[in-house]
Amino acid sequence: MYIIQPIEDAVNAYFKTSDKAATNLNQTPPVCILGNMSRMTSNFQLSLELSNIFPIGSIVRHLSGSAYEQIMSFARELRKSGSDLLVEEDLAAIFGRARITREVEDVFKKDVLRDTAIVPIHEDSNSSLVLSVGSGPTVNRAITSKDRFYISTVIQLSLLGWVHGRASLASAITESMRRRYELNVEGATTDPSYEGVMGTLEACSSQTSSMNWNDYLQFVENRIQRTYPAYQHQEDYIILAPSTILASMDYLCMVQKWPESRKMTISSQRGLLTLIVWAHHLLGLSILIKGIPGGDIHFLNAEKRSPQLIIIWSLERDTPHLFQKDTPNVCLLDSEMEVILRTSSEDIELRELDACERLTLGKFGTVLLRREFSTTSSDESPVLLSAVQLVMAMAIIIVKKLGRSKDPSKTVAPSSIEHWQIFEAGSLIFDGLRIDSKAIDSYLDLVANTLSDKPSLESLPLPRALDAYLKKRHPNQTGLLPVNLRLMRLASVVVVMASVSGIGGCADLPILANLNVNQRSFVSSVQEKEGTILYDPAGLWQPFCRMLVGPHFTTEDSAMNENSFMVSDFGWTVYLPSFGDHDPASTNPERLFVRKGVPTNRKTGERKLRVRDIANLADFDEMMPCRHITDRGMTYVPRCLSRVIQRTEYYGSRQNAFHLDIAFKVEELVDREDDRKTFDLHMSYCKLHYGLWNTMLTPPCPHPKTDESSQCAVTKLGPGVAAGTGLDWKEEGEVDGEVPENVCVLLVRGDRRSRWLAVQNAAHSDVRSTMLRTPDCCDDCAVEAALAYPGKWAVIL
């Protein structure tokens, strides 16, 4: 419960003593007593208009005792979630003046409160790191407070953050608040910091992601398409211009307050989908789209009032990507349709907002294909089915082509992603469309017989129905069409999502609708090249993070995201498979783990969107013994010479992330005289993931297996094989005469933590490849498996 009762009581008392002002509020808005509107400057008129909208962000002063303590306590809770009390109050003073429709408010509360929990994600039950699912301080106050301006603010910011890049949205809001202050708007304050607004937007997005705004956007778009069959989705219909943001901050609440005497117009369809959801669904205004081919479209409110917001559809601007050069004019009108106020691009100096519309993973591909082929019908058209068939076939071909690489010239292993994972991800992404596995198999057989089993994607033939559709739609175009590129990128989404463990539980995961975020991944390589395509440890990780966070994940925020092994946004978290305290042989480096929730310190309640390894920390203690060969000859005893006696995770809090250091205390038996040495190692999850990525697993064998923790009997060693301590192989040189054997067995058997350290160290060797024994392979067969390959090997027992 985050209600600050003394503040509410003070505000309510203030309202009760202002009955006269409240009565005037329901009457007509102010008019210009001079009778000549041209004599009145716009900023004075705007101040006059807004002065009659009762101020809701009054700061309650002279508090002491428990009231002060409650305020400070709540301010700390907000700060822990990434938000800020004063920033939220400043935003509520603007967005909180508008009243949200009861229907949307009820749906919002139901959705965001549906799942609220603290979820452990580490094998260690005492770990400080957990995931907080659902609402946090910002949303809890909005939902439980008697003052509706908080819920109004959170709902509007949630919508705006769903469709725009938060960085550009924070800039637009900050700049708009500054301009309002310069115009002497009633109640305007100097702009809060960009970082403060950004933090509040991040908190809103993370705590309200269960509210799927795409359902509302899709409803509006379907309504338009029924009237205008030639309508085609464009990103520009989603993005609001900065001038529209500035105008809507004040115009919408005035139109809502005085429906008979105030109206609003916007001179083009730029951002109309978002604006209609904002003005009609959230605020209950009647809207008219005027001049659209097929006839005007009305979105009426419950009172069926005449249009309060008029959007002028411009045929001249009905072309993709022209809106960026043409910012719409937004006007506030009186009852006689005379212009009172006008806002244009000249009123705000800001670059365009970034389009970051989100779609939930369930039906992600279905929505994009229906947009691509301009259909709202629930029927499965041959074109849609052909497109699904092609995308799924391309995903299977991509997986066949991928190989894990240690360096640009060396393949560690082919991709471990299996067909069933491709189809599991595809059934979620194309929910509502039929996936014909037999047709896909037939298509793949055709490709293998006419091209190869690893062809370039751009050489693939199109299925018949899709080919006929595109030739009819683009009769004069040859070569690769933009739609082909989008289908290839959609196939890469299927591949990335197929790598997610338990993908079936991620239907509500909101990811970017813009497929261009994948263009820097393996897509460009598989598009153009035949044969095997090598990809590194970031090959799956970075594309997923860009789809979750945005394209700036690897550009603008590179410093913040460097060494991050856990990334969160919009209430969901992805982390590397190396995270935790499990055995490396049970860990697939090509798996990603995605869970609902935000990384949280269990003890303090602090939330962060990143968990990072501490950079530039020395891995090894100077007291660590050098590598030591203990066994040569025909036999040896599989055992553990380097045992981890303590493993501790240390978490620290920084501005944008939690920082982690994994400390290992190791006891190593140096020789047969029981000369034991104890030393410390420091490790990171990113390095562990890198090591496992560059490690090959042993194949299963038919022999009986022994208990991993039991003492093993004498085992064959043989010529060309040695055994020794396992944690110092990184610096072995090409001409090092100490270990001439082709295979060296690293004696870390039965200690999963020591096996992780051996994996991380050996995988960095420039001399040896690394092979890790799995539980379904005996010690003898692990060595034989390495001997079957050329070159030098380190075999980790």
HELIX and SHEET records of a PDB file:
HELIX    1   1 GLN A    5  LYS A   16  1                                  12    
HELIX    2   2 ASP A   19  LEU A   25  1                                   7    
HELIX    3   3 MET A   37  ARG A   39  5                                   3    
HELIX    4   4 SER A   42  SER A   51  1                                  10    
HELIX    5   5 SER A   66  LYS A   80  1                                  15    
HELIX    6   6 LEU A   85  PHE A   95  1                                  11    
HELIX    7   7 ARG A  102  VAL A  112  1                                  11    
HELIX    8   8 PRO A  137  THR A  144  1                                   8    
HELIX    9   9 ARG A  148  VAL A  163  1                                  16    
HELIX   10  10 ARG A  166  GLU A  182  1                                  17    
HELIX   11  11 TYR A  194  GLN A  207  1                                  14    
HELIX   12  12 ASN A  214  THR A  227  1                                  14    
HELIX   13  13 GLU A  235  TYR A  237  5                                   3    
HELIX   14  14 PRO A  242  LYS A  257  1                                  16    
HELIX   15  15 LEU A  272  ILE A  276  1                                   5    
HELIX   16  16 VAL A  277  LEU A  282  3                                   6    
HELIX   17  17 LEU A  315  ARG A  317  5                                   3    
HELIX   18  18 PHE A  323  LYS A  325  5                                   3    
HELIX   19  19 SER A  345  ASP A  347  5                                   3    
HELIX   20  20 PHE A  364  GLU A  372  1                                   9    
HELIX   21  21 PRO A  382  LYS A  401  1                                  20    
HELIX   22  22 HIS A  419  ILE A  429  1                                  11    
HELIX   23  23 SER A  437  THR A  450  1                                  14    
HELIX   24  24 LEU A  457  SER A  459  5                                   3    
HELIX   25  25 ARG A  464  ARG A  473  1                                  10    
HELIX   26  26 PRO A  482  ALA A  498  1                                  17    
HELIX   27  27 ILE A  503  GLY A  505  5                                   3    
HELIX   28  28 LEU A  515  ASN A  518  5                                   4    
HELIX   29  29 VAL A  523  GLU A  528  1                                   6    
HELIX   30  30 ALA A  538  VAL A  549  1                                  12    
HELIX   31  31 PRO A  551  THR A  554  5                                   4    
HELIX   32  32 SER A  558  ASN A  561  1                                   4    
HELIX   33  33 PRO A  584  SER A  586  5                                   3    
HELIX   34  34 TYR A  685  TRP A  693  1                                   9    
HELIX   35  35 ARG A  752  ALA A  762  1                                  11    
HELIX   36  36 ASP A  779  LEU A  787  1                                   9    
SHEET    1   A 3 ALA A 117  PRO A 120  0                                        
SHEET    2   A 3 LEU A 129  VAL A 133 -1                                        
SHEET    3   A 3 VAL A 598  ASN A 601 -1                                        
SHEET    1   B 6 ILE A 297  PHE A 299  0                                        
SHEET    2   B 6 ILE A 287  LYS A 290 -1                                        
SHEET    3   B 6 LEU A 309  ILE A 312  1                                        
SHEET    4   B 6 LYS A 263  ILE A 266  1                                        
SHEET    5   B 6 VAL A 330  LEU A 333 -1                                        
SHEET    6   B 6 VAL A 339  THR A 343 -1                                        
SHEET    1   C 2 ARG A 358  THR A 360  0                                        
SHEET    2   C 2 PRO A 510  LEU A 512 -1                                        
SHEET    1   D 3 LYS A 410  PRO A 414  0                                        
SHEET    2   D 3 LEU A 402  ASP A 407 -1                                        
SHEET    3   D 3 ILE A 533  TYR A 535  1                                        
SHEET    1   E 7 VAL A 500  SER A 501  0                                        
SHEET    2   E 7 LEU A 592  LYS A 596  1                                        
SHEET    3   E 7 TRP A 572  TYR A 575 -1                                        
SHEET    4   E 7 SER A 564  ASP A 569 -1                                        
SHEET    5   E 7 ARG A 610  ASP A 613 -1                                        
SHEET    6   E 7 PHE A 658  LEU A 669  1                                        
SHEET    7   E 7 SER A 642  SER A 653 -1                                        
SHEET    1   F 7 VAL A 500  SER A 501  0                                        
SHEET    2   F 7 LEU A 592  LYS A 596  1                                        
SHEET    3   F 7 TRP A 572  TYR A 575 -1                                        
SHEET    4   F 7 SER A 564  ASP A 569 -1                                        
SHEET    5   F 7 ARG A 610  ASP A 613 -1                                        
SHEET    6   F 7 PHE A 658  LEU A 669  1                                        
SHEET    7   F 7 ARG A 676  MET A 683 -1                                        
SHEET    1   G 6 ILE A 629  ARG A 632  0                                        
SHEET    2   G 6 VAL A 721  GLY A 724 -1                                        
SHEET    3   G 6 VAL A 743  LEU A 746  1                                        
SHEET    4   G 6 LYS A 792  ILE A 796  1                                        
SHEET    5   G 6 ARG A 768  LEU A 772  1                                        
SHEET    6   G 6 THR A 695  LEU A 697  1                                        
SHEET    1   H 2 THR A 635  TYR A 636  0                                        
SHEET    2   H 2 THR A 715  LYS A 716 -1                                        
END                                                                             
